Amino acid sequence: MAGNFPLPPPGSALFAGFDAAVDQLYRVIGERAEAGPRPMRTIGELAERIAAGVNRSTNVERILLQTRAGGNAVLCGLAFRALGGAVTVAANLGKPPDPVFAPLAASCRTYSLGQPNRTDALEFTDGKILLTDSRPLEAMAHGTLAEELPPGGLGELWRGQDAVALMNWTMMPGGTELFLEILRRDLPETSPRTVFFFDTSDPARRSDGEICRLLDLLAAFAGERTTFLSVNAKEMERMASLLGKSPDGREEALRALHGRWPLEWLLHRYDGADSFGREGWATAEGFFTPTPTLSTGGGDTFNGGFLFGHCGGLDRSRALFLGNALAGSYVRLGRLPSRGELGAFLAGRDSQSAEAGPALRTG
């Protein structure tokens, strides 16, 4: 089924905001030998090295792999664009825009809201550590947008958009107030068919009260428009803990979260993706590899692929599968695939496994 998977046609439109970053991606060196440097494979190796330096000192060497455009909104938008969608990005791209965002500006409509974040990403086979300077996002507010966007503001930019993706609440201290103003002023100007999509981007450093307030606000969005919240396993567990119990398994956790906050919940994990919402439970297999070329941005790539599938008319399981496939190809190539490369990736997957394709159990 994977080899014959029907990609939606180009043409869907996405708005993505409001964060951008200049990413520098590194490998951490475990040891040097005659054969050359050996990168650390796991985060645990780095943790042991750091722990050994307590009350002493330690040196951690890193090697730069690449410098590129980053940020949750930027990476999600680029993934959507790679599949053929039309993308508008409003984010802190720099004034003037940093040269790293030139490819973004060449393929998408862009508006810069200030100076970009800076992120050093330490890459491992079992995950990544993101060291981020997000001070440029501290001033992000509805008034900032009014100063930097066209006279019609967000309402004008969102006309004709199939989806609006608002990312990285965690790094915006005023993010809840910004989203509240958007709910009041800008959402009414969008089409009833426009979907809203959120990713909090690891709220580990936010308090329980702040997270609950945000989720209550997103539930208000869901009362007006179809509203998605995309989480990884760590984020799902944190939010489920706010319910005062520990759900048994992914499906129970998403059901319980939907019962409290009636959003369209998405869970992206290393070996697949799940969803629970008004249409019930949906799941799709993943494309796990133990040796990724690149993992930073994998979740954002999933988000862009899922949104493109949803906006293109795929059912929930197939949209999840498309997000998984795009992310699976991305982490192997170390870059976004073209539509043709994604088709070849799926065809190769099909030849390797008779079970390739989305799991179609819903309800």
C-alpha positions as a LaTeX table, in Angstrom:
\begin{tabular}{lrrr}
\hline
Residue & $x$ (\AA) & $y$ (\AA) & $z$ (\AA) \\
\hline
Met1 & 0.00 & 0.00 & 0.00 \\
Ala2 & 2.86 & 2.39 & 0.77 \\
Gly3 & 4.19 & 2.35 & $-2.78$ \\
Asn4 & 0.74 & 3.29 & $-4.11$ \\
Phe5 & 0.04 & 5.86 & $-1.40$ \\
Pro6 & $-1.85$ & 8.76 & $-3.03$ \\
Leu7 & $-0.14$ & 12.06 & $-2.24$ \\
Pro8 & $-2.65$ & 14.92 & $-2.25$ \\
Pro9 & $-2.19$ & 17.33 & $-5.16$ \\
Pro10 & $-0.29$ & 20.61 & $-4.64$ \\
Gly11 & $-2.30$ & 23.70 & $-3.83$ \\
Ser12 & $-3.21$ & 23.76 & $-0.13$ \\
Ala13 & $-2.21$ & 26.92 & 1.74 \\
Leu14 & $-0.62$ & 27.28 & 5.19 \\
Phe15 & 0.24 & 30.21 & 7.43 \\
Ala16 & 3.00 & 29.44 & 9.98 \\
Gly17 & 4.17 & 31.66 & 12.86 \\
Phe18 & 5.81 & 33.00 & 14.86 \\
Asp19 & 9.30 & 31.61 & 15.62 \\
Ala20 & 12.46 & 31.32 & 13.56 \\
Ala21 & 16.00 & 30.35 & 14.53 \\
Val22 & 19.45 & 30.09 & 13.08 \\
Asp23 & 20.23 & 26.44 & 13.82 \\
Gln24 & 23.74 & 25.10 & 14.22 \\
Leu25 & 23.76 & 21.30 & 14.28 \\
Tyr26 & 26.59 & 19.43 & 15.99 \\
Arg27 & 27.90 & 15.97 & 16.76 \\
Val28 & 29.53 & 15.56 & 20.18 \\
Ile29 & 32.89 & 13.78 & 20.16 \\
Gly30 & 33.27 & 10.82 & 22.49 \\
Glu31 & 36.92 & 10.09 & 21.80 \\
Arg32 & 39.66 & 10.66 & 19.26 \\
Ala33 & 41.66 & 7.77 & 17.82 \\
Glu34 & 43.97 & 7.16 & 14.90 \\
Ala35 & 40.98 & 6.33 & 12.73 \\
Gly36 & 39.47 & 9.71 & 13.55 \\
Pro37 & 36.95 & 11.15 & 16.01 \\
Arg38 & 34.16 & 8.91 & 17.31 \\
Pro39 & 30.87 & 10.74 & 17.93 \\
Met40 & 28.86 & 9.97 & 21.03 \\
Arg41 & 25.93 & 7.82 & 20.01 \\
Thr42 & 23.55 & 8.45 & 22.89 \\
Ile43 & 22.49 & 11.26 & 25.19 \\
Gly44 & 23.44 & 8.97 & 28.08 \\
Glu45 & 27.09 & 9.11 & 27.04 \\
Leu46 & 27.06 & 12.89 & 27.28 \\
Ala47 & 25.24 & 12.75 & 30.62 \\
Glu48 & 27.97 & 10.49 & 32.05 \\
Arg49 & 30.71 & 12.81 & 30.76 \\
Ile50 & 29.04 & 15.85 & 32.33 \\
Ala51 & 28.34 & 14.07 & 35.63 \\
Ala52 & 32.03 & 13.10 & 35.89 \\
Gly53 & 32.89 & 16.81 & 35.87 \\
Val54 & 31.01 & 17.68 & 39.08 \\
Asn55 & 33.38 & 19.51 & 41.49 \\
Arg56 & 36.08 & 19.13 & 38.86 \\
Ser57 & 35.88 & 20.24 & 35.22 \\
Thr58 & 35.33 & 18.58 & 31.90 \\
Asn59 & 35.78 & 19.38 & 28.23 \\
Val60 & 33.13 & 18.51 & 25.67 \\
Glu61 & 34.17 & 18.74 & 22.02 \\
Arg62 & 31.64 & 19.22 & 19.24 \\
Ile63 & 31.89 & 19.28 & 15.46 \\
Leu64 & 29.62 & 21.52 & 13.39 \\
Leu65 & 27.58 & 19.61 & 10.81 \\
Gln66 & 25.67 & 22.48 & 9.26 \\
Thr67 & 24.10 & 25.89 & 9.80 \\
Arg68 & 20.54 & 26.20 & 8.52 \\
Ala69 & 17.13 & 27.83 & 8.87 \\
Gly70 & 15.29 & 26.58 & 11.94 \\
Gly71 & 12.42 & 27.31 & 14.29 \\
Asn72 & 9.23 & 25.30 & 14.65 \\
Ala73 & 7.17 & 27.56 & 12.38 \\
Val74 & 9.88 & 27.73 & 9.71 \\
Leu75 & 10.52 & 23.97 & 9.65 \\
Cys76 & 6.81 & 23.11 & 9.61 \\
Gly77 & 6.29 & 25.57 & 6.76 \\
Leu78 & 9.20 & 24.19 & 4.76 \\
Ala79 & 7.85 & 20.65 & 5.14 \\
Phe80 & 4.42 & 21.74 & 3.90 \\
Arg81 & 6.08 & 23.56 & 0.99 \\
Ala82 & 8.18 & 20.51 & 0.04 \\
Leu83 & 4.96 & 18.61 & $-0.70$ \\
Gly84 & 3.65 & 21.36 & $-2.94$ \\
Gly85 & 1.74 & 23.64 & $-0.60$ \\
Ala86 & 1.69 & 27.44 & $-0.65$ \\
Val87 & 3.21 & 28.83 & 2.55 \\
Thr88 & 3.25 & 32.18 & 4.34 \\
Val89 & 5.65 & 32.54 & 7.27 \\
Ala90 & 5.62 & 35.43 & 9.75 \\
Ala91 & 8.49 & 34.99 & 12.20 \\
Asn92 & 11.60 & 36.61 & 13.61 \\
Leu93 & 13.77 & 36.16 & 10.51 \\
Gly94 & 16.05 & 39.17 & 11.16 \\
Lys95 & 16.14 & 42.77 & 10.03 \\
Pro96 & 17.36 & 42.51 & 7.37 \\
Pro97 & 16.57 & 38.78 & 7.16 \\
Asp98 & 19.51 & 36.56 & 8.04 \\
Pro99 & 20.99 & 34.98 & 4.88 \\
Val100 & 20.21 & 31.52 & 6.25 \\
Phe101 & 16.53 & 32.21 & 5.50 \\
Ala102 & 17.13 & 33.04 & 1.82 \\
Pro103 & 15.84 & 29.61 & 0.62 \\
Leu104 & 12.70 & 30.12 & 2.72 \\
Ala105 & 12.10 & 33.56 & 1.21 \\
Ala106 & 12.67 & 32.16 & $-2.29$ \\
Ser107 & 9.85 & 29.62 & $-1.96$ \\
Cys108 & 7.45 & 31.17 & 0.58 \\
Arg109 & 5.88 & 34.53 & 1.32 \\
Thr110 & 7.66 & 35.87 & 4.40 \\
Tyr111 & 7.34 & 38.67 & 6.97 \\
Ser112 & 10.05 & 39.33 & 9.55 \\
Leu113 & 9.04 & 40.17 & 13.12 \\
Gly114 & 12.50 & 40.78 & 14.59 \\
Gln115 & 15.84 & 39.10 & 15.18 \\
Pro116 & 16.00 & 35.28 & 15.04 \\
Asn117 & 16.57 & 32.87 & 17.90 \\
Arg118 & 19.86 & 30.97 & 18.03 \\
Thr119 & 19.86 & 27.22 & 18.61 \\
Asp120 & 22.77 & 24.84 & 19.04 \\
Ala121 & 21.45 & 21.31 & 18.47 \\
Leu122 & 23.51 & 18.36 & 19.73 \\
Glu123 & 22.62 & 15.34 & 17.60 \\
Phe124 & 22.55 & 11.74 & 18.90 \\
Thr125 & 21.08 & 8.53 & 17.55 \\
Asp126 & 18.48 & 8.45 & 20.36 \\
Gly127 & 17.47 & 12.11 & 20.32 \\
Lys128 & 18.85 & 15.62 & 20.49 \\
Ile129 & 19.61 & 18.36 & 22.99 \\
Leu130 & 18.59 & 21.86 & 21.94 \\
Leu131 & 20.45 & 24.78 & 23.51 \\
Thr132 & 18.39 & 27.83 & 22.59 \\
Asp133 & 18.66 & 31.57 & 23.08 \\
Ser134 & 15.04 & 32.64 & 22.66 \\
Arg135 & 15.25 & 36.21 & 23.94 \\
Pro136 & 14.01 & 37.63 & 20.60 \\
Leu137 & 10.63 & 35.97 & 21.25 \\
Glu138 & 10.18 & 37.58 & 24.66 \\
Ala139 & 8.66 & 40.71 & 23.14 \\
Met140 & 6.27 & 38.85 & 20.84 \\
Ala141 & 2.77 & 40.26 & 21.32 \\
His142 & $-0.26$ & 41.21 & 19.26 \\
Gly143 & 0.98 & 44.80 & 19.12 \\
Thr144 & 4.29 & 43.63 & 17.65 \\
Leu145 & 2.44 & 41.86 & 14.86 \\
Ala146 & 0.37 & 44.96 & 14.13 \\
Glu147 & 3.57 & 46.97 & 13.67 \\
Glu148 & 5.27 & 44.50 & 11.33 \\
Leu149 & 2.48 & 43.02 & 9.20 \\
Pro150 & 0.42 & 44.61 & 6.38 \\
Pro151 & $-2.33$ & 47.05 & 7.41 \\
Gly152 & $-4.92$ & 44.28 & 7.43 \\
Gly153 & $-2.86$ & 42.30 & 9.93 \\
Leu154 & $-3.34$ & 38.61 & 10.55 \\
Gly155 & $-6.93$ & 38.66 & 9.37 \\
Glu156 & $-5.79$ & 39.72 & 5.91 \\
Leu157 & $-2.97$ & 37.16 & 5.78 \\
Trp158 & $-5.25$ & 34.34 & 6.87 \\
Arg159 & $-7.91$ & 34.82 & 4.21 \\
Gly160 & $-7.77$ & 31.86 & 1.88 \\
Gln161 & $-5.51$ & 29.81 & 4.16 \\
Asp162 & $-6.46$ & 26.17 & 4.71 \\
Ala163 & $-4.52$ & 26.02 & 7.97 \\
Val164 & $-2.93$ & 28.34 & 10.51 \\
Ala165 & $-0.04$ & 26.85 & 12.52 \\
Leu166 & 0.96 & 28.77 & 15.66 \\
Met167 & 4.09 & 27.28 & 17.17 \\
Asn168 & 6.49 & 27.47 & 20.12 \\
Trp169 & 4.26 & 28.86 & 22.87 \\
Thr170 & 6.85 & 27.71 & 25.42 \\
Met171 & 9.44 & 30.28 & 24.34 \\
Met172 & 6.97 & 33.18 & 24.19 \\
Pro173 & 6.38 & 34.47 & 27.75 \\
Gly174 & 3.37 & 36.40 & 26.45 \\
Gly175 & 2.16 & 33.58 & 24.22 \\
Thr176 & $-1.10$ & 32.93 & 26.06 \\
Glu177 & $-2.08$ & 36.60 & 25.88 \\
Leu178 & $-1.10$ & 36.68 & 22.19 \\
Phe179 & $-3.27$ & 33.66 & 21.41 \\
Leu180 & $-6.15$ & 35.19 & 23.39 \\
Glu181 & $-5.99$ & 38.34 & 21.26 \\
Ile182 & $-5.88$ & 36.19 & 18.14 \\
Leu183 & $-9.00$ & 34.33 & 19.31 \\
Arg184 & $-10.82$ & 37.61 & 19.90 \\
Arg185 & $-9.66$ & 39.72 & 16.94 \\
Asp186 & $-8.35$ & 37.56 & 14.14 \\
Leu187 & $-10.02$ & 34.15 & 14.21 \\
Pro188 & $-13.46$ & 35.60 & 13.34 \\
Glu189 & $-11.99$ & 36.84 & 10.04 \\
Thr190 & $-10.92$ & 33.37 & 8.93 \\
Ser191 & $-12.99$ & 30.97 & 6.90 \\
Pro192 & $-14.99$ & 28.42 & 8.94 \\
Arg193 & $-13.03$ & 25.70 & 7.13 \\
Thr194 & $-9.61$ & 27.04 & 8.22 \\
Val195 & $-8.03$ & 24.72 & 10.78 \\
Phe196 & $-5.83$ & 25.91 & 13.63 \\
Phe197 & $-2.77$ & 23.92 & 14.63 \\
Phe198 & $-0.61$ & 24.33 & 17.74 \\
Asp199 & 2.63 & 22.81 & 19.03 \\
Thr200 & 3.79 & 23.99 & 22.46 \\
Ser201 & 7.42 & 22.87 & 21.85 \\
Asp202 & 8.41 & 21.20 & 25.15 \\
Pro203 & 6.71 & 23.12 & 27.98 \\
Ala204 & 8.90 & 21.44 & 30.64 \\
Arg205 & 9.91 & 24.82 & 32.08 \\
Arg206 & 6.35 & 26.14 & 32.25 \\
Ser207 & 4.23 & 25.71 & 35.38 \\
Asp208 & 1.17 & 23.46 & 35.63 \\
Gly209 & $-1.02$ & 26.54 & 35.96 \\
Glu210 & 0.36 & 28.12 & 32.79 \\
Ile211 & $-0.15$ & 24.91 & 30.81 \\
Cys212 & $-3.72$ & 24.51 & 32.08 \\
Arg213 & $-4.51$ & 28.10 & 31.14 \\
Leu214 & $-3.17$ & 27.53 & 27.64 \\
Leu215 & $-5.13$ & 24.29 & 27.19 \\
Asp216 & $-8.32$ & 26.02 & 28.36 \\
Leu217 & $-7.68$ & 28.70 & 25.73 \\
Leu218 & $-7.04$ & 26.14 & 22.98 \\
Ala219 & $-10.32$ & 24.47 & 23.93 \\
Ala220 & $-11.97$ & 27.84 & 23.25 \\
Phe221 & $-10.33$ & 27.81 & 19.79 \\
Ala222 & $-11.79$ & 24.32 & 19.30 \\
Gly223 & $-15.24$ & 25.72 & 19.99 \\
Glu224 & $-14.85$ & 27.96 & 16.93 \\
Arg225 & $-12.64$ & 26.03 & 14.46 \\
Thr226 & $-11.14$ & 22.58 & 14.08 \\
Thr227 & $-8.10$ & 22.82 & 16.36 \\
Phe228 & $-5.15$ & 20.43 & 16.59 \\
Leu229 & $-2.55$ & 20.15 & 19.33 \\
Ser230 & 0.53 & 18.13 & 18.42 \\
Val231 & 2.57 & 16.61 & 21.26 \\
Asn232 & 5.38 & 14.11 & 21.68 \\
Ala233 & 5.39 & 11.39 & 24.34 \\
Lys234 & 7.10 & 13.55 & 26.95 \\
Glu235 & 4.64 & 16.40 & 26.43 \\
Met236 & 1.64 & 14.04 & 26.49 \\
Glu237 & 2.77 & 12.56 & 29.81 \\
Arg238 & 3.18 & 16.04 & 31.34 \\
Met239 & $-0.27$ & 17.15 & 30.21 \\
Ala240 & $-1.88$ & 13.89 & 31.27 \\
Ser241 & $-0.39$ & 14.37 & 34.75 \\
Leu242 & $-2.51$ & 17.54 & 35.04 \\
Leu243 & $-5.58$ & 15.29 & 35.09 \\
Gly244 & $-4.50$ & 13.86 & 38.44 \\
Lys245 & $-3.99$ & 10.31 & 37.23 \\
Ser246 & $-1.66$ & 8.24 & 35.10 \\
Pro247 & $-3.57$ & 6.88 & 32.08 \\
Asp248 & $-2.74$ & 3.32 & 31.02 \\
Gly249 & $-1.37$ & 3.61 & 27.48 \\
Arg250 & $-1.47$ & 6.11 & 24.65 \\
Glu251 & $-5.10$ & 5.68 & 23.67 \\
Glu252 & $-6.39$ & 6.10 & 27.20 \\
Ala253 & $-4.19$ & 9.16 & 27.71 \\
Leu254 & $-5.42$ & 10.87 & 24.55 \\
Arg255 & $-9.03$ & 9.97 & 25.33 \\
Ala256 & $-8.69$ & 11.45 & 28.80 \\
Leu257 & $-7.02$ & 14.62 & 27.51 \\
His258 & $-9.72$ & 15.04 & 24.86 \\
Gly259 & $-12.38$ & 14.58 & 27.53 \\
Arg260 & $-10.93$ & 17.48 & 29.53 \\
Trp261 & $-9.80$ & 19.66 & 26.61 \\
Pro262 & $-11.81$ & 18.74 & 23.46 \\
Leu263 & $-9.05$ & 19.35 & 20.93 \\
Glu264 & $-7.93$ & 17.15 & 18.07 \\
Trp265 & $-4.96$ & 15.56 & 19.87 \\
Leu266 & $-1.96$ & 14.31 & 17.86 \\
Leu267 & 0.85 & 12.22 & 19.33 \\
His268 & 4.00 & 11.89 & 17.22 \\
Arg269 & 6.46 & 9.28 & 18.46 \\
Tyr270 & 9.60 & 7.68 & 17.09 \\
Asp271 & 7.78 & 4.58 & 15.83 \\
Gly272 & 4.41 & 5.97 & 14.72 \\
Ala273 & 1.69 & 8.51 & 15.42 \\
Asp274 & $-1.76$ & 8.52 & 17.02 \\
Ser275 & $-4.75$ & 10.81 & 17.23 \\
Phe276 & $-7.89$ & 11.16 & 19.27 \\
Gly277 & $-10.64$ & 13.69 & 18.61 \\
Arg278 & $-14.23$ & 14.04 & 17.54 \\
Glu279 & $-13.87$ & 11.17 & 15.06 \\
Gly280 & $-12.36$ & 8.84 & 17.66 \\
Trp281 & $-9.03$ & 7.04 & 17.67 \\
Ala282 & $-6.68$ & 6.80 & 14.71 \\
Thr283 & $-3.14$ & 5.47 & 14.41 \\
Ala284 & $-0.47$ & 4.94 & 11.77 \\
Glu285 & 2.84 & 3.11 & 11.72 \\
Gly286 & 6.12 & 4.97 & 11.67 \\
Phe287 & 9.43 & 4.76 & 9.86 \\
Phe288 & 11.89 & 4.30 & 12.70 \\
Thr289 & 15.61 & 4.05 & 12.00 \\
Pro290 & 18.23 & 3.45 & 14.71 \\
Thr291 & 20.77 & 5.50 & 12.75 \\
Pro292 & 19.21 & 8.84 & 11.75 \\
Thr293 & 21.33 & 11.25 & 9.74 \\
Leu294 & 19.50 & 14.13 & 11.41 \\
Ser295 & 16.76 & 14.24 & 14.04 \\
Thr296 & 16.40 & 17.96 & 14.83 \\
Gly297 & 13.22 & 19.09 & 13.11 \\
Gly298 & 11.70 & 15.63 & 12.78 \\
Gly299 & 8.60 & 16.58 & 14.78 \\
Asp300 & 8.12 & 19.80 & 12.82 \\
Thr301 & 8.45 & 17.83 & 9.59 \\
Phe302 & 5.79 & 15.41 & 10.81 \\
Asn303 & 3.52 & 18.37 & 11.59 \\
Gly304 & 3.95 & 19.84 & 8.10 \\
Gly305 & 3.33 & 16.49 & 6.42 \\
Phe306 & 0.26 & 15.77 & 8.53 \\
Leu307 & $-1.20$ & 19.22 & 7.82 \\
Phe308 & $-0.62$ & 18.84 & 4.09 \\
Gly309 & $-2.41$ & 15.49 & 4.16 \\
His310 & $-5.31$ & 16.80 & 6.25 \\
Cys311 & $-5.75$ & 19.91 & 4.10 \\
Gly312 & $-5.53$ & 17.73 & 1.00 \\
Gly313 & $-8.51$ & 15.63 & 2.08 \\
Leu314 & $-6.84$ & 12.52 & 3.53 \\
Asp315 & $-8.59$ & 10.77 & 6.38 \\
Arg316 & $-6.95$ & 10.97 & 9.80 \\
Ser317 & $-4.93$ & 7.74 & 9.62 \\
Arg318 & $-3.59$ & 8.50 & 6.16 \\
Ala319 & $-2.68$ & 12.07 & 7.17 \\
Leu320 & $-0.78$ & 10.65 & 10.16 \\
Phe321 & 0.93 & 8.19 & 7.83 \\
Leu322 & 1.99 & 10.96 & 5.46 \\
Gly323 & 3.47 & 12.93 & 8.36 \\
Asn324 & 5.35 & 9.81 & 9.50 \\
Ala325 & 6.64 & 9.10 & 5.99 \\
Leu326 & 7.87 & 12.65 & 5.42 \\
Ala327 & 9.63 & 12.67 & 8.80 \\
Gly328 & 11.05 & 9.18 & 8.19 \\
Ser329 & 12.56 & 10.24 & 4.88 \\
Tyr330 & 13.83 & 13.50 & 6.40 \\
Val331 & 15.77 & 11.88 & 9.26 \\
Arg332 & 17.40 & 9.44 & 6.81 \\
Leu333 & 18.36 & 12.02 & 4.18 \\
Gly334 & 19.24 & 14.77 & 6.62 \\
Arg335 & 17.03 & 17.13 & 4.58 \\
Leu336 & 13.51 & 17.39 & 3.23 \\
Pro337 & 12.71 & 15.07 & 0.30 \\
Ser338 & 11.02 & 16.22 & $-2.86$ \\
Arg339 & 7.64 & 14.72 & $-3.74$ \\
Gly340 & 9.44 & 12.37 & $-6.13$ \\
Glu341 & 11.94 & 11.30 & $-3.48$ \\
Leu342 & 9.14 & 10.71 & $-1.00$ \\
Gly343 & 7.34 & 8.53 & $-3.55$ \\
Ala344 & 10.52 & 6.53 & $-4.12$ \\
Phe345 & 10.98 & 6.18 & $-0.35$ \\
Leu346 & 7.46 & 4.82 & 0.03 \\
Ala347 & 7.92 & 2.49 & $-2.93$ \\
Gly348 & 11.12 & 1.14 & $-1.38$ \\
Arg349 & 9.34 & 0.65 & 1.91 \\
Asp350 & 6.61 & $-1.26$ & 0.10 \\
Ser351 & 9.13 & $-3.61$ & $-1.47$ \\
Gln352 & 10.62 & $-4.36$ & 1.95 \\
Ser353 & 7.41 & $-5.08$ & 3.87 \\
Ala354 & 4.07 & $-6.42$ & 2.84 \\
Glu355 & 2.59 & $-4.63$ & 5.88 \\
Ala356 & 3.71 & $-1.14$ & 4.89 \\
Gly357 & 0.96 & 1.46 & 4.97 \\
Pro358 & $-1.30$ & 3.15 & 7.50 \\
Ala359 & $-3.12$ & 1.28 & 10.20 \\
Leu360 & $-6.74$ & 2.00 & 9.40 \\
Arg361 & $-8.44$ & 1.26 & 12.71 \\
Thr362 & $-10.55$ & 4.28 & 13.66 \\
Gly363 & $-13.36$ & 4.95 & 16.07 \\
\hline
\end{tabular}
